[in-house]
Every structure is written in C-alpha cells, then in structure tokens.
Amino acid sequence: AQKVTQAQTEISVVEKEDVTLDCVYETRDTTYYLFWYKQPPSGELVFLIRRNSFDEQNEISGRYSWNFQKSTSSFNFTITASQVVDSAVYFCALSGDSNYQLIWGAGTKLIIKP
Amino acid sequence: DTGVSQDPRHKITKRGQNVTFRCDPISEHNRLYWYRQTLGQGPEFLTYFQNEAQLEKSRLLSDRFSAERPKGSFSTLEIQRTEQGDSAMYLCASSSSGGAKNIQYFGAGTRLSVL
C-alpha cells in the first residue's frame, strides 16, 4: 500500500527564517513520482515540483529546494528566507507509474509572521 | 492557455437533493481526475478519465456518486440524495499524456454545503 506522512501539522516562523517541511512516503513500486503542492488560503492547489524515483538529485528553484533521499523514503521541502506570501498549506503526494492517482499527505500549514 | 475551470464555486443544498458539478480541463489534457477534500485533510481520489473512458471508479464513495466525461472534454460529477457528510470541497484536475503526463493541475474547486 502507498502512504504519505507529513508529521508536522503546523509550523510558525518569523519572516526571513528558513523552514523545512518533512515528507515521508511508503511504496512498493520501483518507479514512482513524488510531488509538492501549495494550497494558499484561496484554496486552489498549485503544483510546485515533481520528482521521479530514479532521480535523487536535489532541486533548487529560487528560494525553494527539495531533498529527495530514497534511503530514508523522504522528500523534504525547504524554503529559504521565508516571506509572508509563503503562508499556505503544503501537501506532499505520491503516485505510481501506471496508476496516476495521487496519494496525499495530510498537509503542513505554514504560517509566516511578519 | 486557461487553467482548469470548475463550476459552481459554491453550492448549498438541502439533504436529499441531487447536485451536479462541472469541470473543464486544460484544453490539450486528455486525463481528468476528481478528488474530494475535507477540512484539514489532503485530497482523496475519487475517479479518473482518459479521454471519455472512466478508467478508475472503485474509489467513488458510494453508488450515489457518479461521473461522466461524454465527449472527452468537460466532465460532470453528480451526487444523488445528498447527505450532510457529503459536505466538502470537490476538486478537479487534469493532466496530459506527454512527458509531464502525471503532473496534475487543479481547478479552484466546488465547495458543497449540505444543510
């Protein structure tokens, strides 16, 4: 069975601090995909990144970076120099190679205080 | 290129009534997905289509739920005899079958309130 765990329910930091959101997954598939989505207060889920199981290179996009480690089944997300606009719920998700339904974590609510 | 569009954005209904939601995917996307999201939870997969074929529907919550995509373009999700427990956000997503085939792009959702 596939499962995604986001143990941090809510994180609150002051603007400009760095923050890491944790994601741990379970799957028996050898080929799978991991995702991060952002859900701001407006409600629309915004795609941030997709990573496949064969690519363990870390990814950096501006202030965002992702650390994928198969050895620990983790796909963590770091925001550097956080901003108030980063406040949202962040979801980690998993899908297989043939079945594209996304299995979601419960989300981490990130609050950035000015 | 417009994104995924869902209509209505909000629906308030009385218990026992039928409701239907519409989703228009990104125009070149041939895959379409429906999810349900309750407060404080991640989305829960319901069903998905490739073109007009419904390839997975075992996760529909009960036989009161049904979905169609008759011409492989827009889709509808119908809930018959609504119950208070059906109150949730219903999300639609679409994806292509190309290189980014499983990146799902979401609409803003339809929030259903059953009184």
Interface residues (C-beta under 8 A of the other chain):
Chain A: V4 Y33 F35 Y37 S42 G43 E44 L45 V46 F47 R50 F91 A93 S95 N99 Y100 Q101 L102 I103 W104 G105 A106 G107
Chain B: R31 Y33 Y35 G40 Q41 G42 P43 E44 F45 Y48 E56 R59 M89 L91 A93 S95 A100 K101 N102 I103 Q104 Y105 F106 G107 A108 G109 R111
